[in-house]
């Protein structure tokens, strides 16, 4: 049930700051509507006016973060009018619900949409229960529609179908005395086809209707999903080009008389500024953003009126010219429920289309200074009660925050060391371990979260860091293959956006970012325990199953031999923390000095 807000609850400050910083990106879209236009619904039985404002609230990449995210994952940077910045604590569905409900007030035509990755890589409160709690929360948030993201495929197509349609988990069964009913909203997967039939796995599009106003939504995920999801998760599926798919279904919607179209795209870009209210259109439309979404936006048919995007966890509100040279709104609300985007689409009843020159949009912070939504608090309490016996168990102690940021991060080194230690348990001949940075979902924070005490690492916190249930795999690689793996960090699929693997203790090398391509990894600098890598020797390498299968653009890792599959990676981390820390002797953050970076 909606929460009745207190009169003073609505905060205007973020909007004013956003406007001052140029966030409300009317920009090239700012041409006035016709002087006879009215953007309000009719009342009292009069004929509806020509123009009707439709509110589109959107967010993306929630990743099951029901509780406020910890550390930097729970903060956003805000640009101030004087050019300085400040950080703001943000996120948590108790607050997101309040903000969205307040934003809808007075907007009779309001749609809430999402850009994928609502689930997957989730904290324990959701991940432990196969993300049923998050689907329940999204239902309560009155989410109308979302695209799939790559993480919706972490547990495969059948599990995604269960999240959509309901039913108890095939292995773990029902968690409560009530059968899981599934999502009240449609998941859209227009470019995900069943290999055998060539038909879409889920609905490709959905149409919102009210009083003659119709807005169509097409949902796609990035075509490269198979490269970043385990092979088992995408088995039997084909992922098609985003632009071709959106154009195809835009024509379908047009034939059905739906001319106002929004694309929900789980692919994104990288804004030039880190602040959520950075002016993405400075000095001109789309100048402040780079990455895959730019080419997509420039090529998607002009029949699409706005693009809601995601995947990169970056905040932006931009205009990018469509193929006809006309500016079009492209938005992303960062990740973890820290922001939401409020876009005004002005619907022209005469044409059935969006008056693109009147579109305006802004990102808003999900601040934690508003009342919590009681229904969300009850939901979190209920699932936390079920998770507590498992999640509250202490598995280690740390002396300070162990962060997961930087080219080489302290937490990345710790996890690699944990996998090396676990690998040596399985096979004493294990030489090194490599960890993909994208698999490290949160920092380990020193401050207590749930009364466990400062410096105590609980199982729940470990789960939040490594929620994928990947196994730790051992395989043999030649020295030449190992060198090639390191070069694949900055070449091939990873040349434009390097993925620097986190190395275990003893593996050192220089990364020269002044060079290009594979040359950025200086071959002669690569050492293992001080000795140069012998191209003809065989090295035993530990990594998670995702990497061992060639994921994240590392095809050479998939060529390893003599595979040995161990337990899950969280077990390896837990064992390492337990063995190497105590309340009296907590673990200090690793120095993160194994890679020498030249800039």
Secondary structure, 3 states (H helix, E strand, C coil): CCCCCCCCCCCCHHHHHHHHCCCCCCHHHCCCCCCCCCCCCCCCCCCCCCEEEEEEEEECCCCCCCCCCCHHHHEEEEECCCCCEEEEEECCHHHHHHHHHHHHCCCCCEEEEECCCCCCCCCHHHHCCCCHHHHHHHHHCCCCEEECCHHHHCCCHHHHHHHHHCCCECCCECCCCCCCCCCCCEEECCCEEECCCCCECCECEEEEEECCEEEEEEEEECCCHHHHCCCCCCCCEEECCHHHHHHHHHHHHHHCCCCCEEEEEECCCEECCCCCCCCCCCCCCCCCEECHHHHHHHHCCCCCCEEEECCCCCEEEEEEECCCCCEEEEEEECCCCCEEEEEEEEEECCCCEECHHHCEEEEEECECCCCCCHHHHHHHHHHHHHHHHHHCCEEEEECCCECCCCCCCHHHHHHHHHHHHHHHHHCCCCCEEEECHHHCCCCECCCCCCCCCCCEEEHHHHHHHCCCCCEEEEEEEEHHHHHHHHHCCCCHHHCCCCCCCEECCCEEEEEECCCCHHHHECHHHCEECCEECCCCCEEEEEEEHHHHCCCCCCHHHHHCEEEEEEEEHHHHHHHHHHHHCCCCCCECCCCCCCEEEEC
